[in-house]
Amino acid sequence: MENNNYKFTKPWFEPMKESWDTIFNWYITEGKNELKSVLEIGSFEGMASVYMCEKWLKDGTHYHVVDTFGGSENEVGHQDMIKQINDGDDFIYDNFKHNTSFFPNIGWKVERETSQHMLPLLEREGYTYDFIYVDASHQADDTFVDAYWAHKLLKPNGIIIFDDFLWQEEGRDKPIESPKFGIQAFMSLYQDSYALISSGYQVALIKKPEEVIIKGTFINEK
């Protein structure tokens, strides 16, 4: 990150920067596409948001964030975080607001709500996006529901990236206890609507346009 004044307590997004550089260089620099509207479903302290603002977004980009900023009570390692929040320290939201405040040129709209409540409202209000990042619940059914609504909100030729495709917490072995199966179900049901850009710890897809807009080959990550 270019600014040493950011406040991040977890470096979870850091390993993803290299693959995002590849994806967005291909999509924006080579493909001559623009990101005029972004939806981030699950942002935590805004590390992915900051990365996008620093590297790929232009002045006036509409950036919509949906997150409770409440952490996850059911995951190992989050208990201290939840206790801190329950004790009145709203540090996740405060850090997000601090980190994104360095980009007043971006049109921020933050919905402090669950995605399952908010995404249908966005669809009914007619919002659409060029890029959607899904990084919310680690439950397969929740992830599929987020993906279902993201599909409705994503413009043709838009990109969707799913985080945590390979995430698995020790002791949580049921298929429903990982995003992977929700992502796989979505990819199976909507396979005619998307082309795979890359697959690894994250999965990136591009929504097929009515006609081919961008040139070049898709990136395939093993």
MITIVEX-140463 format. One record per residue (C-alpha): x, y, z. Coordinates in steps of 0.001 Angstrom, whole numbers, padded with zeros to 6 digits, always signed. Layout:
# MITIVEX-140463
XYZ;...
END
This chain:
# MITIVEX-140463
+000000+000000+000000;+001251+003475-000838;+000093+005165+002394;+001681+004319+005743;-001214+005895+007631;-003730+003145+006876;-005092+001151+009805;-005178-002587+009100;-005200-005288+011763;-005375-008273+009382;-003386-008685+006129;-005880-011134+004590;-006026-009435+001188;-002274-008959+000813;-001578-012295-000989;-004263-011517-003591;-002668-008366-004994;-000476-010111-007548;-003369-012040-009109;-005564-008921-009088;-002771-007011-010829;-002844-009652-013561;-006642-009690-013847;-007157-005937-013973;-004173-005276-016185;-005729-007708-018655;-009227-006267-018236;-008474-002530-018073;-005074-001927-019677;-005254-004536-022430;-009025-004827-022778;-009694-001068-022644;-012529-001528-020156;-013434+000878-017340;-014675+000265-013839;-017288+002956-013317;-019178+001093-010595;-017994-001417-007994;-019830-003501-005416;-017920-005076-002542;-019848-007638-000503;-017843-007940+002682;-015034-005422+003098;-013733-005710+006675;-011216-002837+007060;-011185-001981+003361;-007842-003374+002218;-009250-004527-001139;-011082-001207-001473;-007865+000743-000919;-005997-001432-003404;-008617-000754-006095;-008594+002972-005399;-004811+003204-005513;-004363+001209-008706;-007415+000945-010931;-010214+003403-010221;-010761+006844-011692;-012249+009932-010068;-015981+009619-009619;-016136+005827-009574;-019236+004666-007719;-018096+002297-004953;-020836+000478-003036;-019934-001515+000086;-022226-003932+001942;-020933-005186+005295;-022168-005415+008882;-018598-004652+010069;-019347-007023+012924;-016897-009857+012238;-017899-013521+012403;-018882-015081+015706;-018578-018675+014464;-014988-018756+013254;-011799-019637+015087;-009665-016599+015781;-012541-014143+015688;-013615-014467+019335;-011343-011696+020617;-012488-009493+017754;-016158-010093+018578;-015562-009440+022283;-013836-006171+021386;-016839-005120+019280;-019345-006232+021906;-017426-004167+024462;-018166-001090+022361;-015044-000839+020200;-016336-000427+016654;-012788-000777+015298;-013565-002620+012047;-015957+000057+010831;-013777+002856+012221;-010716+001490+010406;-012689+001075+007188;-013895+004682+007341;-010376+005887+008128;-008775+003936+005291;-011316+004948+002657;-011239+008596+003773;-007987+009002+001803;-010047+008725-001406;-012596+011566-001411;-012543+011385-005219;-014467+008095-005054;-018254+008035-004694;-018596+005895-001566;-021911+004419-000507;-021713+002171+002551;-024579-000071+003621;-024083-001400+007132;-026388-004354+006599;-026375-008050+005811;-025946-008878+002146;-029061-011041+002081;-031121-008057+003170;-029353-005447+001051;-028656-007096-002307;-032325-007640-003267;-032953-003971-002469;-030100-002890-004739;-031514-005029-007541;-034998-003560-007108;-033535-000036-007116;-031840-000729-010455;-028175-000715-009439;-025684-002445-011752;-021930-002849-011471;-018832-003406-013600;-017034-005333-010860;-018358-007258-007866;-016190-008748-005131;-017818-011434-002960;-016019-011848+000371;-018677-012240+003025;-019968-015390+004721;-017962-018630+004725;-021144-020706+004558;-021821-022359+001194;-025519-021446+001130;-024854-017812+002051;-022168-017588-000618;-024504-018994-003248;-027218-016484-002323;-024692-013634-002547;-023603-014982-005943;-027207-015270-007150;-027895-011604-006435;-024471-010558-007707;-025323-012191-011018;-028416-010004-011307;-026410-006894-010411;-023390-007507-012646;-023309-005850-016050;-022553-007900-019183;-018779-008024-019640;-018394-007324-015904;-016054-009193-013572;-016948-011070-010390;-014320-012373-007977;-015091-014841-005186;-012732-014961-002224;-012015-018027-000080;-012730-020702-002704;-010170-022954-001009;-010876-021776+002563;-011443-024575+005068;-011367-024222+008821;-010237-027148+010938;-013196-028987+012403;-015634-027537+009849;-015788-030418+007381;-019393-030305+006202;-019925-029079+002634;-022086-026218+003886;-019228-024960+006074;-017082-023680+003195;-017700-021122+000420;-016342-023590-002156;-019535-025565-002667;-021667-022453-002988;-019282-021072-005618;-019211-024390-007473;-023014-024565-007471;-023199-021056-008906;-020619-021822-011586;-022486-024969-012558;-025909-023334-012778;-024673-020217-014588;-021930-021802-016708;-023446-020496-019940;-023320-016921-018643;-019664-016767-017593;-016127-017497-018737;-013422-018406-016237;-010623-015868-015895;-008658-017517-013093;-009045-020123-010383;-006958-020598-007259;-007652-019477-003700;-010000-017027-005431;-012169-017544-008505;-012585-014784-011094;-015260-014872-013794;-016333-012543-016571;-019985-012278-017508;-020388-012981-021176;-021552-009952-023166;-024016-010111-025994;-021061-009631-028294;-017368-010016-027592;-016055-006649-026392;-012596-007409-025138;-009781-009039-027042;-007151-011468-025837;-007099-014741-024044;-008495-015565-020649;-005999-016051-017854;-006014-019539-016336;-004472-020092-012941;-003974-023612-011658;
END
